[in-house]
């Protein structure tokens, strides 16, 4: 992944070498950031977390723009935070989780999605692809 590049005030991207996928970071007040579609390899996800910390930014939440496996990834390096998506995307994740996991493992064998229940019901609830309860935003 290329290092985090500022493309406009408060807007950053990091481009993956796999599929040319972009991770988007939007900076808010006090250097808190929204991470959109972090991707794709284990190393790239880890380095995105490192880049954010080195820039003095703190991830507050994540957002998945659509339910393809390379748009719902996350890493402990980004923090144990809420992640959001539309209700339709969450339903698709529930229905196609095993297929998406197989596609992900083919492209990035070192990646993991720990088991958990997908209990989100709306845009305002957390996408669940990792351990922990869903919680709506404040």
Buried (B, 14 or more C-beta within 10 A) or exposed (E): BEEBEEEEEEEBBBBBEBEEBBBBBBBEEEEEBBBBBBBBBBEBBBBBBEBBBEBEBBBBBBBBEEBBBBBBBBBEBBBEBBBBBBEEBBBBBBEBBEEBBEBBBEEBEEBEBEEBEBEBEEBEBBBBBBEEEBEEEE
